[in-house]
Amino acid sequence: MLGAIVHNESVVDDLLERGVILANSVDEIEAGSRVLIRAHGISPEIEQALLERSCTIIDETCPFVKKIQKIVRDAAAEGSGIIITGTGDHPEVQGVVGYAGEAEVIILETAEDAEKYEFSDKKWIVVSQTTFSVDKWREICELLQKKIANYDIFDTICVTTDRRQSDASSLAANSDLMIVLGGRNSSNTAKLYEICCEHCENTYWIDRPDQIPFDVYEKVLSSERIGITAGASTPEEMIREVIQNMTEKEGLINEEQPLEVLQEQPEEQLAQPEEQQEQPEEELEQTTEQLIEETQEETPEQPDEQPEVDFTQFIDSIPELKKGSIVKGRIVRYDDEFVYVDVRDKTEGRIPIREFEADPDIDLEQACQEHMELDVYVRN
């Protein structure tokens, strides 16, 4: 495994326990090894170095990252300058920069960074790290449009990232206590934490379920509304364990203080992996966002109005996909053969493009831009 496959210690530790070896550079990899490429992708130079060592590459690069790599490679070949919004030391950004070749590359993390530059008259393209802050992206793009005459802007922020940040903002604004689950080195979890802090002063970042600070439990017991969100690579098992740990604390669930769950159920809770023929694409674990409202029992004569909730059963009740089921999906891209639909977090299903060509009412270009929602039949 060349670099942590995702920015979550629990996921990486699980792979290491199963015998996967973590290498931080190509020099640490023996010739002829099978190498797992991280979700953030790698540069063409690193890929070539692996091939020269006769390594077998197992490419788990996120499809949304692959899209950015292609945009940058094509733009660089046309002589355009490359602007990337994101964090310069993030592995995804470093990999994308590699696809720019000799083209001029500018990395912007804030609007203040953009203000400093004087851009030449050549054409520029603008892309973003998939997990970058949506608000910062819009702010930077608005400024660039005033400073650059010839440009193309590609909104490459993952559609799930956009939805999760929006949901986290709303959830935090209506919570007394906000818990953000995810690895400390996870960019998208850091963005969620930043957003939640803006709307809820009692926001805590929990990276491991067995390391929840005691003062968090104290806050849990004294809060009426508790919001929970998680980064894209946070395993469901971690979400389940954190919720169970909180609910098992003395006084949180008892006969005098029943709980009610107010659930926001986004589309990514429904899942179907893409039909796979060659290399599997990234399947990041789903995240559950939910709001817990604790209410006092009004009268002893009405104990059934607010039933006690078992949160483990609550998570188990989320429907799982089976062959023949119909689920909601959003169109994210298309090529000459297939239309790709986001059906769960960063997992894509694909539909033969011929099924859309017969419908004159569907403009695929517009459908991709608007992430058009549609019902998807799960064939396998």
Secondary structure, DSSP 4 states (H G I P E B T S, - for coil): -BS-SSS-HHHHHHHHHTTPPPBSSGGGSPTT-EEEEPTT---HHHHHHHHHTTPEEEE---HHHHHHHHHHHHHHHTT-EEEEES-TTSHHHHHHHHTTTTS-EEEESSHHHHHH----SS-EEEEE-TTS-HHHHHHHHHHHHHH-SSEEE---S-HHHHHHHHHHHHHHHT-SEEEEES-TT-HHHHHHHHHHHHH-SSEEEES-GGG--HHHHHHHHH-SEEEEEE-TT--HHHHHHHHHHHHHSTTTSBTTB-EEEEE---GGGS--PPP-SSSPPP-PPP---EEEEE---S-TT-TTSS----HHHHHHTSPPP-TT-EEEEEEEEE-SSEEEEEEETTEEEEEETHHHHT-TT--HHHHHHHT-EEEEE---
